[in-house]
């Protein structure tokens, strides 16, 4: 049986003893992560910064000219949640709040990596999302929320109270990540690189820096799970779940669960994997490797009588700069051709930077939420657009294009539906 996408809210799972009165006491479902007395429930990782409890706050202090960023990390991990806290810079420096994060061995210690809510004196860039120790500063990309409107960033920065307490809010629900600064929305992002991890309070390495945090409280909203289309049967073989083959003779699973497809130029029809369900709001991903031909991750598509069967969106797989581009294809219904819209968005120059070449694996991902369509390739956003003309529901699918010699390898074809309960959280305002 599948695990439900959004677990029942888990309230009161973290209840430290002797917690003093705090903001959490007045907010239904929130629990304190800091008892106001000591650092119970937290562990330090990374560099040499020092953390202590002072006047009911956690204070982190940079040890000048020592290597490595330092993080005070929660012992508990969170998947879907709302985190609220207050911070104040006591000494200028660089800081942040980690979430859905993890650590790996590095040198003689641990290297923290994962999503980070940026914090800077004066509010500059505060609330933006940096990927600490992972995707940050790769391919010229600093911020994961590269499509955030400048006027929204300006409004959030203007709300910052330098040298005073400021309000942070971070919400993660499935692939949706949203941040606020003093009640001003900063980031509204869809990203699926990690879905669970610890929280952390960062002190950046450098010449100076000291930050105080207080009223740290969280509402635990459970955890979202991917639903796989490739599943292992009781006999150890692999098969489709909630999906079907078109031209099944062209498809087979390897012993380790990779779907292998071989399509001949003489075959005018498309070879396809098509979901048996329609999906409206969701995030879907697949990892692929190709040996010539043309392919796609279909979404919000309908079955027609055309040789290529599906009409709708294609997240393009072409082994060139069109990977992750959006194409909208035509169909044939009741003998009539229903036109497609062609290329909706392309980003060839950036795609050529982030795609893996020479037959290597790539992971492409589509998030569809109402009129919003977001594409990522190998974890980097290639497009984020509002398309009011888009279909609102339809099938997911994998394609081997007809009329061309094509060989494809697919693994980890998965979907995470965004339920009505998730949408209520995603669409809420503080």
C-alpha positions in Angstrom: 0.0 0.0 0.0 1.1 3.5 -0.7 2.0 5.9 2.1 -0.4 8.9 2.1 1.1 12.1 0.6 0.3 14.3 3.5 0.3 12.6 6.9 -2.1 13.7 9.6 -0.8 16.7 11.4 1.5 15.6 14.2 1.0 18.1 17.0 2.9 18.0 20.2 5.5 15.5 19.1 8.3 17.7 20.5 7.5 18.8 24.0 10.6 19.8 25.9 10.3 19.8 29.7 10.3 23.1 31.6 9.5 25.2 28.6 8.9 28.8 29.7 6.0 30.9 28.3 6.7 31.8 24.7 5.1 32.7 21.4 4.4 29.0 20.9 2.0 29.0 23.8 -0.4 31.3 21.9 -0.2 29.5 18.5 -2.2 26.4 18.0 -0.1 23.4 16.9 3.3 25.0 17.4 5.8 23.6 19.9 9.0 25.3 21.2 12.4 24.0 20.0 14.3 26.0 22.5 13.6 25.8 26.3 15.2 29.2 27.1 17.6 27.6 29.6 20.1 25.4 27.7 20.9 23.9 24.3 19.1 20.6 24.9 17.8 19.2 21.7 20.5 20.8 19.6 23.9 19.7 18.3 26.8 21.8 16.9 28.3 20.8 13.5 30.9 22.3 11.3 33.3 25.1 12.3 34.4 26.8 15.5 31.7 29.4 16.2 30.4 29.4 19.8 26.8 29.1 20.9 25.4 29.9 24.3 22.2 30.9 26.0 22.0 34.5 27.0 18.9 36.3 28.4 16.6 33.7 27.1 18.1 33.6 23.6 20.5 31.4 21.7 23.5 33.5 20.8 26.0 32.4 18.2 29.4 34.1 17.9 32.0 33.9 15.1 35.5 32.9 16.1 37.4 35.2 13.7 39.6 33.7 11.0 38.7 30.1 11.7 37.7 27.8 8.8 34.3 26.5 8.0 30.7 27.6 8.7 29.2 26.5 11.9 25.6 25.3 12.6 23.6 24.6 15.7 21.3 21.8 14.4 18.1 20.4 15.8 18.2 16.8 16.8 14.7 16.3 15.3 14.1 16.2 11.5 11.1 17.8 9.8 9.5 17.2 6.4 6.5 19.5 6.0 6.4 22.2 8.6 6.0 25.9 9.5 8.9 27.3 11.4 8.8 30.7 13.2 11.5 32.5 15.1 13.0 35.9 15.8 16.5 37.0 15.2 18.7 40.0 15.8 22.3 40.8 14.7 24.4 41.7 17.6 27.5 42.1 15.5 27.6 42.4 11.7 28.3 39.2 9.8 26.5 36.6 7.8 24.0 34.0 9.0 21.1 31.9 8.1 18.6 29.3 9.1 19.0 25.8 7.7 16.0 23.5 6.9 15.5 20.1 5.3 19.3 19.8 5.8 21.8 16.9 6.5 25.5 16.5 7.2 28.3 14.5 5.6 31.8 13.7 6.9 34.4 16.2 5.8 37.9 16.3 7.2 37.7 15.5 10.9 34.2 16.9 11.2 30.8 17.3 9.5 29.8 19.4 6.6 26.2 20.6 6.7 24.3 20.9 3.4 20.8 21.8 2.4 18.4 24.7 2.1 19.3 27.9 3.9 17.1 31.0 4.6 19.7 33.8 4.2 20.1 36.4 6.9 22.2 39.6 6.6 22.3 42.8 8.6 20.0 45.4 7.1 17.9 42.8 5.4 19.9 42.6 2.1 19.0 39.2 0.5 17.4 38.1 3.8 14.8 35.4 3.2 16.3 34.2 -0.1 17.2 30.5 -0.4 20.8 29.4 -0.8 21.7 25.7 -1.1 24.5 25.4 1.5 27.2 22.9 0.6 25.3 21.5 -2.4 24.1 23.6 -5.4 25.2 27.0 -4.2 27.4 28.9 -6.7 27.2 26.2 -9.3 26.7 27.2 -13.0 26.6 30.9 -11.9 23.5 30.3 -9.7 23.6 31.7 -6.2 20.0 31.7 -5.2 17.6 28.8 -5.8 14.8 31.4 -6.1 16.3 33.1 -9.2 12.8 34.0 -10.5 11.7 36.0 -7.4 10.4 39.4 -8.4 12.7 42.3 -7.5 9.8 44.3 -6.0 9.1 41.6 -3.6 12.7 41.4 -2.5 12.8 45.2 -2.1 9.6 45.2 0.1 11.0 42.5 2.4 14.3 44.2 2.8 12.6 47.5 3.6 10.8 45.8 6.4 14.0 44.7 8.2 14.7 46.4 11.5 18.5 46.6 11.7 19.8 45.9 15.2 16.3 44.9 16.4 14.3 41.7 16.5 12.9 40.5 13.2 10.4 37.8 12.4 11.3 34.8 10.3 8.8 32.3 8.9 9.6 29.3 6.7 7.0 26.9 5.3 7.6 23.6 3.5 4.7 21.6 2.1 5.8 18.9 -0.4 7.7 20.7 -3.1 6.5 24.1 -2.0 8.9 26.3 -0.1 7.8 29.8 1.1 9.6 32.3 3.3 8.6 35.5 4.9 10.5 38.4 6.7 8.4 40.5 9.1 5.2 39.2 7.5 6.4 40.1 3.9 6.5 37.2 1.4 10.0 36.8 0.1 10.3 33.4 -1.7 7.6 31.2 -3.3 9.6 28.3 -4.7 9.0 24.8 -6.0 11.9 22.5 -5.4 12.3 18.8 -4.6 16.0 18.2 -4.0 15.3 17.1 -0.4 12.0 16.6 1.4 13.1 16.1 5.0 16.0 17.1 7.3 17.1 19.0 10.4 16.9 22.7 11.1 20.0 24.7 11.9 21.2 28.1 13.1 24.3 29.3 11.1 27.2 31.4 11.9 29.3 32.1 8.8 33.0 31.9 8.9 34.8 35.3 8.7 36.2 38.2 10.6 33.1 38.9 12.7 29.5 38.1 13.4 27.1 37.5 16.3 23.4 36.7 16.1 20.7 36.1 18.7 17.6 33.8 18.1 14.6 33.4 20.3 10.9 32.2 20.2 11.9 29.3 18.0 8.8 27.2 17.4 7.6 24.8 14.8 4.4 23.2 13.6 5.1 19.7 12.3 2.9 18.8 9.3 4.1 15.3 8.6 6.0 14.2 5.5 5.2 14.0 1.8 6.2 10.8 -0.1 6.9 10.2 -3.8 4.6 7.6 -5.5 6.7 5.5 -7.9 5.5 4.2 -11.3 8.2 1.5 -11.4 7.7 -1.0 -8.5 9.3 -4.3 -7.5 7.0 -7.3 -7.5 7.1 -10.1 -4.9 9.1 -12.3 -7.3 11.8 -9.6 -7.6 10.9 -8.4 -11.0 9.9 -4.9 -11.8 6.6 -3.7 -13.3 4.5 -0.6 -13.9 2.1 0.7 -11.2 -0.8 3.0 -12.1 0.6 3.1 -15.7 0.5 1.2 -19.0 2.7 0.6 -22.0 2.0 1.7 -25.6 4.0 -0.7 -27.9 4.9 -2.9 -24.9 7.2 -5.0 -27.1 9.6 -2.1 -27.1 9.9 -1.9 -23.3 11.6 -4.1 -20.7 13.0 -3.7 -17.1 16.5 -4.6 -16.2 17.3 -6.5 -13.1 18.0 -3.3 -11.1 14.7 -1.7 -12.1 15.8 0.5 -15.0 13.2 0.7 -17.8 14.9 0.1 -21.2 13.2 1.2 -24.4 14.3 0.6 -28.0 12.4 2.2 -30.9 12.9 1.7 -34.6 12.8 4.4 -37.2 10.4 2.2 -39.2 7.8 2.5 -36.4 5.7 5.6 -37.0 3.9 5.4 -33.7 5.4 6.6 -30.4 6.4 4.1 -27.7 4.9 5.3 -24.5 4.4 4.8 -20.8 1.1 6.5 -19.8 -0.3 6.9 -16.3 -3.8 5.5 -15.8 -4.7 8.4 -13.6 -5.0 12.2 -14.3 -2.9 14.6 -12.3 -3.7 18.2 -11.9 -1.4 19.8 -9.2 1.7 17.8 -8.7 5.4 17.5 -9.0 6.9 14.6 -11.2 10.4 13.6 -12.0 12.3 11.0 -13.9 16.0 10.2 -14.4 17.0 9.3 -17.9 19.8 8.4 -20.2 19.5 8.3 -24.0 21.3 6.8 -26.9 19.9 8.9 -29.8 16.3 9.8 -30.9 13.9 12.1 -29.1 11.9 11.7 -25.9 9.9 13.6 -23.3 8.2 13.6 -19.9 4.5 14.3 -20.8 2.2 16.0 -18.3 -1.4 17.2 -18.3 -1.8 15.3 -21.5 -4.9 13.6 -23.0 -5.1 10.4 -25.0 -6.1 10.9 -28.7 -6.2 8.8 -31.9 -3.0 10.4 -33.2 0.0 8.0 -33.9 1.8 9.8 -31.1 -1.3 9.3 -28.9 -0.9 12.1 -26.4 -1.8 15.8 -26.7 -0.5 18.2 -24.1 2.7 19.3 -22.5 6.1 17.7 -23.1 9.0 18.4 -20.8 11.5 17.8 -23.6 14.3 15.2 -23.5 16.5 15.7 -26.6 20.1 15.4 -25.4 20.8 19.0 -26.3 19.9 22.5 -25.3 16.2 21.8 -25.6 16.3 19.4 -22.6 13.8 20.6 -20.0 12.1 23.0 -22.5 8.3 23.0 -22.7 6.7 21.9 -25.9 2.9 21.6 -26.4 1.9 19.0 -28.9 -1.2 18.5 -31.1 -3.6 15.6 -31.2 -6.4 14.0 -33.2 -9.9 13.8 -31.7 -12.9 12.4 -33.7 -10.8 12.6 -36.8 -10.0 16.3 -36.4 -6.5 17.6 -35.7 -6.4 19.7 -32.5 -3.4 22.0 -32.9 -0.7 22.3 -30.3 1.1 25.5 -29.3 4.6 24.5 -30.1 7.4 25.8 -27.9 6.1 27.4 -24.8 9.5 28.2 -23.2 13.2 27.4 -23.9 16.4 28.1 -22.1 19.1 26.5 -24.3 22.2 28.5 -23.1 21.6 27.7 -19.4 20.5 24.1 -20.1 23.8 23.4 -21.8 25.5 24.4 -18.6 23.5 22.1 -16.3 22.8 19.0 -18.4 25.1 16.0 -18.2 26.3 14.9 -21.6 27.7 11.9 -23.4 25.1 9.4 -22.3 25.2 10.3 -18.7 22.1 10.3 -16.4 20.0 13.5 -16.1 17.1 14.1 -13.8 14.2 16.3 -15.2 11.4 17.5 -13.0 8.0 19.3 -13.6 5.9 21.0 -11.0 2.4 22.1 -12.1 0.3 24.2 -9.8 -2.7 25.9 -11.3 -1.4 28.1 -14.1 2.2 27.9 -12.8 4.6 25.5 -14.5 8.1 25.0 -13.2 10.9 22.9 -14.8 14.2 21.8 -13.3 17.0 19.9 -14.7 19.5 18.2 -12.4 18.2 20.4 -9.6 18.5 23.8 -11.4 15.4 25.7 -12.4 15.2 26.2 -16.1 11.8 27.9 -16.3 9.1 29.2 -13.9 6.1 30.7 -15.7 2.4 31.5 -15.5 0.5 30.0 -18.4 -3.2 30.8 -18.2 -3.9 28.8 -21.4 -2.5 25.6 -19.9 -4.5 22.4 -19.4 -5.4 22.0 -15.7 -5.3 18.2 -15.6 -4.2 15.1 -17.6 -1.9 12.1 -17.9 1.8 11.8 -17.1 3.9 9.8 -19.6 7.3 8.9 -21.0 7.9 9.0 -24.7 10.1 7.4 -27.4 9.4 9.5 -30.5 8.1 7.7 -33.6 9.9 7.7 -36.9 13.4 7.7 -35.4 15.9 5.2 -34.0 15.7 5.7 -30.3 17.1 4.0 -27.2 16.1 5.2 -23.8 16.8 4.3 -20.2 14.5 5.6 -17.4 14.6 5.2 -13.6 12.9 6.7 -10.6 9.8 7.8 -12.5 7.7 9.3 -9.6 4.9 11.7 -8.8 3.9 13.6 -5.7 0.3 14.8 -6.0 -0.5 18.1 -4.3 -3.7 17.5 -2.4 -6.4 19.9 -1.5 -5.2 19.9 2.1 -1.7 20.7 0.9 -3.0 23.5 -1.3 -4.8 25.2 1.7 -1.4 25.4 3.4 0.5 26.5 0.3 -2.0 29.3 -0.5 -2.4 30.6 3.1 -1.0 34.0 4.1 0.6 34.6 7.6 
